[in-house]
Amino acid sequence: QVQLVESGGGLVQAGDSLRLSCAASGRTFRSYSGWFRQAPGKERKFVAGIRRTDGITRYADSVKGRFTISRDNAKNTVYLQMNSLKPEDTAVYYCAATEVGLSDYVSSYDYWGQGTQVTVSS
């Protein structure tokens, strides 16, 4: 059905920027896309979400003002622009999709990518 593939992760220094991409393939699309992240030994946490119809967004408090989620519906791609990166942003970043709503919860999302590693050094 839907395949999500993340890209753009890497190793950067604190204060640097990265842009992650999540490309969706397949016939099925979802109305809501989100980015989550998971650090070693920690639960997967919501980072940002976007409603594809109108671009309404939500952000975790920890990234608000630094990260920007956007989408290009023609390319069926969602982006996460990450600025002013901090070491605590280090995690595997996953994109996800759902029809449920612009949700903070992992359980609301039924499609997931395999993740891309973001490492921020101090």
N, C-alpha and C positions, 0 to 999 in steps of 0.2 A: 504494500500500500504506500506508505510514506517512509522515505529514508531521509534522515537528517545527518549531515556531515559537517562537523565543525572544522575550522582551520584558522590559522593566524596566531596560535599560541607560540610561546617562546620564552627565552630568558632575557630579562631586561633589568635595568637598574631602577631603584626607587626614584620616582619622579618622572620616569619615562612613560611612553604611551604605547598601546597596542590596539589594534582593531581586529576583533574576532568576527568571523563570518560563519553563518549557518545556512547551508544550501539544502533546500528540500527538493526531493525528486519523488516522482510518482503521481498518480492521478488525484489522490486525496490531498486536500489542503485543510488547514485548521485555522480557525478564526483568531486564535490567540497563540502567541509565541513567547517563550520565556528563556531566560538564561539563569542557570543555577551553577553553583560551584561547590566543590567538596575538597576539603583539605584532609590530609592523612589523619585518621583516627577521629574525624568529625562527621557530623551528619551533613547531608546535602542541603544547601541553603539557597533560598531564592535571592537572585541578584536584581533582575529587571524583567519586565514583561511589557508587551505591546499588543494592542488590538489592531489587527491588520486592516480593518475597514477604515478607520479614521486616524490611526496612529496614536491613540491615547496610550500613555505609558504609566508604569509604576516602577518604583525603585526601592530597594532596601535602603534603610537609613545609612548604612555603612558606606554606600557608594553614591548616594545622592549628591549631585554637584560635580562628581568626578567622571561618572560613567554615563553614556548616552546610548540608548537602544534605538534603533531605527530599522526600517524595512524597505525593501524594494520589491513590491509585489509582482512587478513584471518579471523579475528574475527569481521570484520565490525564495528570496534570501533575506535573512535577518542579520543585523550587525550589532556588535557591541563595541563601541568606542570607549576605551579605557584610558583615562588621563590621570596624571598625578598618582601613578601606581605606588602602592606601599607593599612592604614585605608581607603584611597580613592578607594581601590579595592573592598570595600564592595558593593555587589550587588547580584541580582539574575543572575546567569549565564545560558545562553541558548545555546544549540547547534542547528545547522541548516544545511540544505543541499540544494544544487541547482545544476542544470545543466547549468546555465547561464554562470558562470565564477567565478573566484576568486575575488569576489566582496566585497566591503566595505558596501554595502547598504542592509538594512533590506528588502527592496522590492524585491531584487534579489532572496531571499530564499523562497522556497515554503514548506519546511518541518521544523518543529520546535518541540523541546522537551518542557517539562513543566517547566524546570528550576530547578536549585539547588542553595540554598542560601549559599553564602560565606560571612562571617562576620569577619573582621579583627579589632581587638581591639588595641588601642595604648598602 
